[in-house]
Amino acid sequence: MNRVAVYVVAGLLAILAAMVPAFAAQTNFKLPTETGGAYSSMVRLAPTYVDARVLAATTAESHTVPTGARFVVFSSNCAAFYALRNGTAAVPAADVTDGSGSELNPSAWFVEGASTIGLISPTACIVTLSFYL
């Protein structure tokens, strides 16, 4: 094989290798394809499983992650809620500098391998958890 052909083949393989992680990331969340076969980043499929937690002010709750869940999308009518994977969520009252703090208003998480999600809010509110299996 001549040098030009080797460079062309190597270039094509590099392009394909770079594309694989992008396609894998999109199909992991099961984004639907558009008419032309491209992936849309604007619309997600309906969740497989949706739960709602009605939180009392400053009362921590533990929510069990459904078996086989890979992703969760959070939504709430709270001004602020905190979540913690596999632990009891807490509203910070002081600095937390050891990595154990709860996350404020998370959008979505990868939860494969998690057993629970701790939730808490300073005010009474509702948090929905939309799971994808």
Chimera marker file (.cmm) of the C-alpha trace (Angstrom):
<marker_set name="trace">
<marker id="1" x="0.000" y="0.000" z="0.000" r="1" g="1" b="0" radius="0.5"/>
<marker id="2" x="1.398" y="3.419" z="-0.826" r="1" g="1" b="0" radius="0.5"/>
<marker id="3" x="1.960" y="6.130" z="1.779" r="1" g="1" b="0" radius="0.5"/>
<marker id="4" x="-0.995" y="8.273" z="0.735" r="1" g="1" b="0" radius="0.5"/>
<marker id="5" x="-3.411" y="5.366" z="1.135" r="1" g="1" b="0" radius="0.5"/>
<marker id="6" x="-1.966" y="4.575" z="4.572" r="1" g="1" b="0" radius="0.5"/>
<marker id="7" x="-2.496" y="8.180" z="5.687" r="1" g="1" b="0" radius="0.5"/>
<marker id="8" x="-6.050" y="8.219" z="4.318" r="1" g="1" b="0" radius="0.5"/>
<marker id="9" x="-6.957" y="4.988" z="6.119" r="1" g="1" b="0" radius="0.5"/>
<marker id="10" x="-5.319" y="6.194" z="9.349" r="1" g="1" b="0" radius="0.5"/>
<marker id="11" x="-7.223" y="9.477" z="9.109" r="1" g="1" b="0" radius="0.5"/>
<marker id="12" x="-10.550" y="7.729" z="8.580" r="1" g="1" b="0" radius="0.5"/>
<marker id="13" x="-9.923" y="5.415" z="11.528" r="1" g="1" b="0" radius="0.5"/>
<marker id="14" x="-9.092" y="8.410" z="13.743" r="1" g="1" b="0" radius="0.5"/>
<marker id="15" x="-12.327" y="10.138" z="12.721" r="1" g="1" b="0" radius="0.5"/>
<marker id="16" x="-14.373" y="7.001" z="13.425" r="1" g="1" b="0" radius="0.5"/>
<marker id="17" x="-12.693" y="6.531" z="16.807" r="1" g="1" b="0" radius="0.5"/>
<marker id="18" x="-13.509" y="10.115" z="17.744" r="1" g="1" b="0" radius="0.5"/>
<marker id="19" x="-17.160" y="9.637" z="16.747" r="1" g="1" b="0" radius="0.5"/>
<marker id="20" x="-17.796" y="6.458" z="18.758" r="1" g="1" b="0" radius="0.5"/>
<marker id="21" x="-17.843" y="8.092" z="22.231" r="1" g="1" b="0" radius="0.5"/>
<marker id="22" x="-20.245" y="10.796" z="20.985" r="1" g="1" b="0" radius="0.5"/>
<marker id="23" x="-22.675" y="8.222" z="19.617" r="1" g="1" b="0" radius="0.5"/>
<marker id="24" x="-22.337" y="6.043" z="22.729" r="1" g="1" b="0" radius="0.5"/>
<marker id="25" x="-23.083" y="8.995" z="25.007" r="1" g="1" b="0" radius="0.5"/>
<marker id="26" x="-26.212" y="9.855" z="23.038" r="1" g="1" b="0" radius="0.5"/>
<marker id="27" x="-27.591" y="6.322" z="22.902" r="1" g="1" b="0" radius="0.5"/>
<marker id="28" x="-26.967" y="5.750" z="26.609" r="1" g="1" b="0" radius="0.5"/>
<marker id="29" x="-29.693" y="8.312" z="27.358" r="1" g="1" b="0" radius="0.5"/>
<marker id="30" x="-31.757" y="7.032" z="24.412" r="1" g="1" b="0" radius="0.5"/>
<marker id="31" x="-32.213" y="10.354" z="22.629" r="1" g="1" b="0" radius="0.5"/>
<marker id="32" x="-34.507" y="9.852" z="19.640" r="1" g="1" b="0" radius="0.5"/>
<marker id="33" x="-33.140" y="10.373" z="16.155" r="1" g="1" b="0" radius="0.5"/>
<marker id="34" x="-34.594" y="12.978" z="13.845" r="1" g="1" b="0" radius="0.5"/>
<marker id="35" x="-35.845" y="12.242" z="10.326" r="1" g="1" b="0" radius="0.5"/>
<marker id="36" x="-32.362" y="12.444" z="8.805" r="1" g="1" b="0" radius="0.5"/>
<marker id="37" x="-30.940" y="10.024" z="11.377" r="1" g="1" b="0" radius="0.5"/>
<marker id="38" x="-29.152" y="12.722" z="13.386" r="1" g="1" b="0" radius="0.5"/>
<marker id="39" x="-29.553" y="12.903" z="17.147" r="1" g="1" b="0" radius="0.5"/>
<marker id="40" x="-31.616" y="15.727" z="18.638" r="1" g="1" b="0" radius="0.5"/>
<marker id="41" x="-30.307" y="17.299" z="21.804" r="1" g="1" b="0" radius="0.5"/>
<marker id="42" x="-33.560" y="19.142" z="22.412" r="1" g="1" b="0" radius="0.5"/>
<marker id="43" x="-35.977" y="16.342" z="23.326" r="1" g="1" b="0" radius="0.5"/>
<marker id="44" x="-35.716" y="13.418" z="25.699" r="1" g="1" b="0" radius="0.5"/>
<marker id="45" x="-37.918" y="10.341" z="25.744" r="1" g="1" b="0" radius="0.5"/>
<marker id="46" x="-40.594" y="9.979" z="28.391" r="1" g="1" b="0" radius="0.5"/>
<marker id="47" x="-39.156" y="8.404" z="31.550" r="1" g="1" b="0" radius="0.5"/>
<marker id="48" x="-39.650" y="4.761" z="32.368" r="1" g="1" b="0" radius="0.5"/>
<marker id="49" x="-40.589" y="5.389" z="35.994" r="1" g="1" b="0" radius="0.5"/>
<marker id="50" x="-41.620" y="8.605" z="37.830" r="1" g="1" b="0" radius="0.5"/>
<marker id="51" x="-41.900" y="9.100" z="41.581" r="1" g="1" b="0" radius="0.5"/>
<marker id="52" x="-42.868" y="12.204" z="43.550" r="1" g="1" b="0" radius="0.5"/>
<marker id="53" x="-41.731" y="13.122" z="47.056" r="1" g="1" b="0" radius="0.5"/>
<marker id="54" x="-43.707" y="15.663" z="49.077" r="1" g="1" b="0" radius="0.5"/>
<marker id="55" x="-41.052" y="17.133" z="51.364" r="1" g="1" b="0" radius="0.5"/>
<marker id="56" x="-41.855" y="18.758" z="54.692" r="1" g="1" b="0" radius="0.5"/>
<marker id="57" x="-39.598" y="21.687" z="55.560" r="1" g="1" b="0" radius="0.5"/>
<marker id="58" x="-36.160" y="20.590" z="56.853" r="1" g="1" b="0" radius="0.5"/>
<marker id="59" x="-37.160" y="16.918" z="57.027" r="1" g="1" b="0" radius="0.5"/>
<marker id="60" x="-34.748" y="14.542" z="55.287" r="1" g="1" b="0" radius="0.5"/>
<marker id="61" x="-36.254" y="11.716" z="53.248" r="1" g="1" b="0" radius="0.5"/>
<marker id="62" x="-34.638" y="8.711" z="51.608" r="1" g="1" b="0" radius="0.5"/>
<marker id="63" x="-35.895" y="7.595" z="48.205" r="1" g="1" b="0" radius="0.5"/>
<marker id="64" x="-35.170" y="4.086" z="46.910" r="1" g="1" b="0" radius="0.5"/>
<marker id="65" x="-33.712" y="3.971" z="43.385" r="1" g="1" b="0" radius="0.5"/>
<marker id="66" x="-35.714" y="1.524" z="41.242" r="1" g="1" b="0" radius="0.5"/>
<marker id="67" x="-33.884" y="-1.660" z="40.264" r="1" g="1" b="0" radius="0.5"/>
<marker id="68" x="-32.133" y="-1.215" z="36.937" r="1" g="1" b="0" radius="0.5"/>
<marker id="69" x="-32.331" y="2.589" z="36.904" r="1" g="1" b="0" radius="0.5"/>
<marker id="70" x="-29.448" y="4.269" z="35.084" r="1" g="1" b="0" radius="0.5"/>
<marker id="71" x="-30.444" y="7.950" z="35.067" r="1" g="1" b="0" radius="0.5"/>
<marker id="72" x="-32.695" y="10.228" z="37.106" r="1" g="1" b="0" radius="0.5"/>
<marker id="73" x="-33.941" y="13.669" z="36.134" r="1" g="1" b="0" radius="0.5"/>
<marker id="74" x="-35.055" y="15.872" z="39.020" r="1" g="1" b="0" radius="0.5"/>
<marker id="75" x="-37.777" y="18.509" z="38.903" r="1" g="1" b="0" radius="0.5"/>
<marker id="76" x="-39.331" y="20.497" z="41.723" r="1" g="1" b="0" radius="0.5"/>
<marker id="77" x="-41.419" y="23.438" z="42.760" r="1" g="1" b="0" radius="0.5"/>
<marker id="78" x="-38.836" y="24.213" z="45.466" r="1" g="1" b="0" radius="0.5"/>
<marker id="79" x="-36.716" y="27.326" z="45.518" r="1" g="1" b="0" radius="0.5"/>
<marker id="80" x="-34.010" y="25.003" z="46.831" r="1" g="1" b="0" radius="0.5"/>
<marker id="81" x="-33.703" y="21.303" z="47.534" r="1" g="1" b="0" radius="0.5"/>
<marker id="82" x="-30.629" y="19.225" z="48.270" r="1" g="1" b="0" radius="0.5"/>
<marker id="83" x="-29.876" y="15.662" z="47.179" r="1" g="1" b="0" radius="0.5"/>
<marker id="84" x="-27.238" y="13.108" z="48.141" r="1" g="1" b="0" radius="0.5"/>
<marker id="85" x="-26.541" y="9.731" z="46.546" r="1" g="1" b="0" radius="0.5"/>
<marker id="86" x="-26.602" y="6.810" z="49.025" r="1" g="1" b="0" radius="0.5"/>
<marker id="87" x="-26.844" y="9.019" z="52.080" r="1" g="1" b="0" radius="0.5"/>
<marker id="88" x="-28.930" y="11.426" z="54.137" r="1" g="1" b="0" radius="0.5"/>
<marker id="89" x="-29.138" y="14.826" z="52.471" r="1" g="1" b="0" radius="0.5"/>
<marker id="90" x="-28.623" y="17.911" z="54.624" r="1" g="1" b="0" radius="0.5"/>
<marker id="91" x="-29.159" y="21.628" z="54.231" r="1" g="1" b="0" radius="0.5"/>
<marker id="92" x="-25.710" y="23.096" z="54.868" r="1" g="1" b="0" radius="0.5"/>
<marker id="93" x="-25.447" y="25.091" z="58.089" r="1" g="1" b="0" radius="0.5"/>
<marker id="94" x="-21.664" y="25.506" z="57.864" r="1" g="1" b="0" radius="0.5"/>
<marker id="95" x="-18.810" y="24.933" z="55.421" r="1" g="1" b="0" radius="0.5"/>
<marker id="96" x="-18.540" y="21.394" z="54.026" r="1" g="1" b="0" radius="0.5"/>
<marker id="97" x="-14.997" y="20.826" z="52.755" r="1" g="1" b="0" radius="0.5"/>
<marker id="98" x="-14.620" y="17.039" z="52.795" r="1" g="1" b="0" radius="0.5"/>
<marker id="99" x="-16.717" y="16.194" z="49.710" r="1" g="1" b="0" radius="0.5"/>
<marker id="100" x="-19.689" y="14.876" z="51.690" r="1" g="1" b="0" radius="0.5"/>
<marker id="101" x="-22.054" y="17.793" z="51.000" r="1" g="1" b="0" radius="0.5"/>
<marker id="102" x="-25.456" y="17.483" z="49.389" r="1" g="1" b="0" radius="0.5"/>
<marker id="103" x="-25.971" y="18.945" z="45.908" r="1" g="1" b="0" radius="0.5"/>
<marker id="104" x="-28.253" y="21.957" z="45.497" r="1" g="1" b="0" radius="0.5"/>
<marker id="105" x="-30.991" y="21.542" z="42.871" r="1" g="1" b="0" radius="0.5"/>
<marker id="106" x="-29.383" y="18.803" z="40.739" r="1" g="1" b="0" radius="0.5"/>
<marker id="107" x="-30.726" y="18.522" z="37.189" r="1" g="1" b="0" radius="0.5"/>
<marker id="108" x="-29.943" y="14.875" z="36.445" r="1" g="1" b="0" radius="0.5"/>
<marker id="109" x="-27.662" y="12.124" z="37.706" r="1" g="1" b="0" radius="0.5"/>
<marker id="110" x="-26.265" y="8.811" z="36.536" r="1" g="1" b="0" radius="0.5"/>
<marker id="111" x="-27.518" y="6.516" z="39.318" r="1" g="1" b="0" radius="0.5"/>
<marker id="112" x="-26.524" y="3.042" z="38.173" r="1" g="1" b="0" radius="0.5"/>
<marker id="113" x="-25.287" y="1.250" z="41.299" r="1" g="1" b="0" radius="0.5"/>
<marker id="114" x="-26.965" y="3.664" z="43.719" r="1" g="1" b="0" radius="0.5"/>
<marker id="115" x="-29.510" y="2.290" z="46.155" r="1" g="1" b="0" radius="0.5"/>
<marker id="116" x="-30.991" y="5.499" z="47.571" r="1" g="1" b="0" radius="0.5"/>
<marker id="117" x="-31.192" y="9.232" z="47.016" r="1" g="1" b="0" radius="0.5"/>
<marker id="118" x="-31.471" y="11.438" z="50.082" r="1" g="1" b="0" radius="0.5"/>
<marker id="119" x="-33.614" y="14.565" z="49.698" r="1" g="1" b="0" radius="0.5"/>
<marker id="120" x="-34.254" y="17.627" z="51.877" r="1" g="1" b="0" radius="0.5"/>
<marker id="121" x="-35.525" y="21.170" z="51.424" r="1" g="1" b="0" radius="0.5"/>
<marker id="122" x="-35.553" y="24.214" z="53.738" r="1" g="1" b="0" radius="0.5"/>
<marker id="123" x="-39.221" y="24.726" z="52.728" r="1" g="1" b="0" radius="0.5"/>
<marker id="124" x="-42.145" y="22.407" z="52.090" r="1" g="1" b="0" radius="0.5"/>
<marker id="125" x="-42.254" y="21.404" z="48.407" r="1" g="1" b="0" radius="0.5"/>
<marker id="126" x="-42.532" y="18.601" z="45.864" r="1" g="1" b="0" radius="0.5"/>
<marker id="127" x="-39.646" y="16.897" z="44.048" r="1" g="1" b="0" radius="0.5"/>
<marker id="128" x="-40.251" y="14.527" z="41.160" r="1" g="1" b="0" radius="0.5"/>
<marker id="129" x="-37.691" y="11.890" z="40.184" r="1" g="1" b="0" radius="0.5"/>
<marker id="130" x="-37.933" y="10.671" z="36.588" r="1" g="1" b="0" radius="0.5"/>
<marker id="131" x="-35.972" y="7.451" z="36.158" r="1" g="1" b="0" radius="0.5"/>
<marker id="132" x="-34.683" y="5.841" z="32.986" r="1" g="1" b="0" radius="0.5"/>
<marker id="133" x="-34.070" y="2.090" z="33.071" r="1" g="1" b="0" radius="0.5"/>
<link id1="1" id2="2" r="1" g="1" b="0" radius="0.2"/>
<link id1="2" id2="3" r="1" g="1" b="0" radius="0.2"/>
<link id1="3" id2="4" r="1" g="1" b="0" radius="0.2"/>
<link id1="4" id2="5" r="1" g="1" b="0" radius="0.2"/>
<link id1="5" id2="6" r="1" g="1" b="0" radius="0.2"/>
<link id1="6" id2="7" r="1" g="1" b="0" radius="0.2"/>
<link id1="7" id2="8" r="1" g="1" b="0" radius="0.2"/>
<link id1="8" id2="9" r="1" g="1" b="0" radius="0.2"/>
<link id1="9" id2="10" r="1" g="1" b="0" radius="0.2"/>
<link id1="10" id2="11" r="1" g="1" b="0" radius="0.2"/>
<link id1="11" id2="12" r="1" g="1" b="0" radius="0.2"/>
<link id1="12" id2="13" r="1" g="1" b="0" radius="0.2"/>
<link id1="13" id2="14" r="1" g="1" b="0" radius="0.2"/>
<link id1="14" id2="15" r="1" g="1" b="0" radius="0.2"/>
<link id1="15" id2="16" r="1" g="1" b="0" radius="0.2"/>
<link id1="16" id2="17" r="1" g="1" b="0" radius="0.2"/>
<link id1="17" id2="18" r="1" g="1" b="0" radius="0.2"/>
<link id1="18" id2="19" r="1" g="1" b="0" radius="0.2"/>
<link id1="19" id2="20" r="1" g="1" b="0" radius="0.2"/>
<link id1="20" id2="21" r="1" g="1" b="0" radius="0.2"/>
<link id1="21" id2="22" r="1" g="1" b="0" radius="0.2"/>
<link id1="22" id2="23" r="1" g="1" b="0" radius="0.2"/>
<link id1="23" id2="24" r="1" g="1" b="0" radius="0.2"/>
<link id1="24" id2="25" r="1" g="1" b="0" radius="0.2"/>
<link id1="25" id2="26" r="1" g="1" b="0" radius="0.2"/>
<link id1="26" id2="27" r="1" g="1" b="0" radius="0.2"/>
<link id1="27" id2="28" r="1" g="1" b="0" radius="0.2"/>
<link id1="28" id2="29" r="1" g="1" b="0" radius="0.2"/>
<link id1="29" id2="30" r="1" g="1" b="0" radius="0.2"/>
<link id1="30" id2="31" r="1" g="1" b="0" radius="0.2"/>
<link id1="31" id2="32" r="1" g="1" b="0" radius="0.2"/>
<link id1="32" id2="33" r="1" g="1" b="0" radius="0.2"/>
<link id1="33" id2="34" r="1" g="1" b="0" radius="0.2"/>
<link id1="34" id2="35" r="1" g="1" b="0" radius="0.2"/>
<link id1="35" id2="36" r="1" g="1" b="0" radius="0.2"/>
<link id1="36" id2="37" r="1" g="1" b="0" radius="0.2"/>
<link id1="37" id2="38" r="1" g="1" b="0" radius="0.2"/>
<link id1="38" id2="39" r="1" g="1" b="0" radius="0.2"/>
<link id1="39" id2="40" r="1" g="1" b="0" radius="0.2"/>
<link id1="40" id2="41" r="1" g="1" b="0" radius="0.2"/>
<link id1="41" id2="42" r="1" g="1" b="0" radius="0.2"/>
<link id1="42" id2="43" r="1" g="1" b="0" radius="0.2"/>
<link id1="43" id2="44" r="1" g="1" b="0" radius="0.2"/>
<link id1="44" id2="45" r="1" g="1" b="0" radius="0.2"/>
<link id1="45" id2="46" r="1" g="1" b="0" radius="0.2"/>
<link id1="46" id2="47" r="1" g="1" b="0" radius="0.2"/>
<link id1="47" id2="48" r="1" g="1" b="0" radius="0.2"/>
<link id1="48" id2="49" r="1" g="1" b="0" radius="0.2"/>
<link id1="49" id2="50" r="1" g="1" b="0" radius="0.2"/>
<link id1="50" id2="51" r="1" g="1" b="0" radius="0.2"/>
<link id1="51" id2="52" r="1" g="1" b="0" radius="0.2"/>
<link id1="52" id2="53" r="1" g="1" b="0" radius="0.2"/>
<link id1="53" id2="54" r="1" g="1" b="0" radius="0.2"/>
<link id1="54" id2="55" r="1" g="1" b="0" radius="0.2"/>
<link id1="55" id2="56" r="1" g="1" b="0" radius="0.2"/>
<link id1="56" id2="57" r="1" g="1" b="0" radius="0.2"/>
<link id1="57" id2="58" r="1" g="1" b="0" radius="0.2"/>
<link id1="58" id2="59" r="1" g="1" b="0" radius="0.2"/>
<link id1="59" id2="60" r="1" g="1" b="0" radius="0.2"/>
<link id1="60" id2="61" r="1" g="1" b="0" radius="0.2"/>
<link id1="61" id2="62" r="1" g="1" b="0" radius="0.2"/>
<link id1="62" id2="63" r="1" g="1" b="0" radius="0.2"/>
<link id1="63" id2="64" r="1" g="1" b="0" radius="0.2"/>
<link id1="64" id2="65" r="1" g="1" b="0" radius="0.2"/>
<link id1="65" id2="66" r="1" g="1" b="0" radius="0.2"/>
<link id1="66" id2="67" r="1" g="1" b="0" radius="0.2"/>
<link id1="67" id2="68" r="1" g="1" b="0" radius="0.2"/>
<link id1="68" id2="69" r="1" g="1" b="0" radius="0.2"/>
<link id1="69" id2="70" r="1" g="1" b="0" radius="0.2"/>
<link id1="70" id2="71" r="1" g="1" b="0" radius="0.2"/>
<link id1="71" id2="72" r="1" g="1" b="0" radius="0.2"/>
<link id1="72" id2="73" r="1" g="1" b="0" radius="0.2"/>
<link id1="73" id2="74" r="1" g="1" b="0" radius="0.2"/>
<link id1="74" id2="75" r="1" g="1" b="0" radius="0.2"/>
<link id1="75" id2="76" r="1" g="1" b="0" radius="0.2"/>
<link id1="76" id2="77" r="1" g="1" b="0" radius="0.2"/>
<link id1="77" id2="78" r="1" g="1" b="0" radius="0.2"/>
<link id1="78" id2="79" r="1" g="1" b="0" radius="0.2"/>
<link id1="79" id2="80" r="1" g="1" b="0" radius="0.2"/>
<link id1="80" id2="81" r="1" g="1" b="0" radius="0.2"/>
<link id1="81" id2="82" r="1" g="1" b="0" radius="0.2"/>
<link id1="82" id2="83" r="1" g="1" b="0" radius="0.2"/>
<link id1="83" id2="84" r="1" g="1" b="0" radius="0.2"/>
<link id1="84" id2="85" r="1" g="1" b="0" radius="0.2"/>
<link id1="85" id2="86" r="1" g="1" b="0" radius="0.2"/>
<link id1="86" id2="87" r="1" g="1" b="0" radius="0.2"/>
<link id1="87" id2="88" r="1" g="1" b="0" radius="0.2"/>
<link id1="88" id2="89" r="1" g="1" b="0" radius="0.2"/>
<link id1="89" id2="90" r="1" g="1" b="0" radius="0.2"/>
<link id1="90" id2="91" r="1" g="1" b="0" radius="0.2"/>
<link id1="91" id2="92" r="1" g="1" b="0" radius="0.2"/>
<link id1="92" id2="93" r="1" g="1" b="0" radius="0.2"/>
<link id1="93" id2="94" r="1" g="1" b="0" radius="0.2"/>
<link id1="94" id2="95" r="1" g="1" b="0" radius="0.2"/>
<link id1="95" id2="96" r="1" g="1" b="0" radius="0.2"/>
<link id1="96" id2="97" r="1" g="1" b="0" radius="0.2"/>
<link id1="97" id2="98" r="1" g="1" b="0" radius="0.2"/>
<link id1="98" id2="99" r="1" g="1" b="0" radius="0.2"/>
<link id1="99" id2="100" r="1" g="1" b="0" radius="0.2"/>
<link id1="100" id2="101" r="1" g="1" b="0" radius="0.2"/>
<link id1="101" id2="102" r="1" g="1" b="0" radius="0.2"/>
<link id1="102" id2="103" r="1" g="1" b="0" radius="0.2"/>
<link id1="103" id2="104" r="1" g="1" b="0" radius="0.2"/>
<link id1="104" id2="105" r="1" g="1" b="0" radius="0.2"/>
<link id1="105" id2="106" r="1" g="1" b="0" radius="0.2"/>
<link id1="106" id2="107" r="1" g="1" b="0" radius="0.2"/>
<link id1="107" id2="108" r="1" g="1" b="0" radius="0.2"/>
<link id1="108" id2="109" r="1" g="1" b="0" radius="0.2"/>
<link id1="109" id2="110" r="1" g="1" b="0" radius="0.2"/>
<link id1="110" id2="111" r="1" g="1" b="0" radius="0.2"/>
<link id1="111" id2="112" r="1" g="1" b="0" radius="0.2"/>
<link id1="112" id2="113" r="1" g="1" b="0" radius="0.2"/>
<link id1="113" id2="114" r="1" g="1" b="0" radius="0.2"/>
<link id1="114" id2="115" r="1" g="1" b="0" radius="0.2"/>
<link id1="115" id2="116" r="1" g="1" b="0" radius="0.2"/>
<link id1="116" id2="117" r="1" g="1" b="0" radius="0.2"/>
<link id1="117" id2="118" r="1" g="1" b="0" radius="0.2"/>
<link id1="118" id2="119" r="1" g="1" b="0" radius="0.2"/>
<link id1="119" id2="120" r="1" g="1" b="0" radius="0.2"/>
<link id1="120" id2="121" r="1" g="1" b="0" radius="0.2"/>
<link id1="121" id2="122" r="1" g="1" b="0" radius="0.2"/>
<link id1="122" id2="123" r="1" g="1" b="0" radius="0.2"/>
<link id1="123" id2="124" r="1" g="1" b="0" radius="0.2"/>
<link id1="124" id2="125" r="1" g="1" b="0" radius="0.2"/>
<link id1="125" id2="126" r="1" g="1" b="0" radius="0.2"/>
<link id1="126" id2="127" r="1" g="1" b="0" radius="0.2"/>
<link id1="127" id2="128" r="1" g="1" b="0" radius="0.2"/>
<link id1="128" id2="129" r="1" g="1" b="0" radius="0.2"/>
<link id1="129" id2="130" r="1" g="1" b="0" radius="0.2"/>
<link id1="130" id2="131" r="1" g="1" b="0" radius="0.2"/>
<link id1="131" id2="132" r="1" g="1" b="0" radius="0.2"/>
<link id1="132" id2="133" r="1" g="1" b="0" radius="0.2"/>
</marker_set>
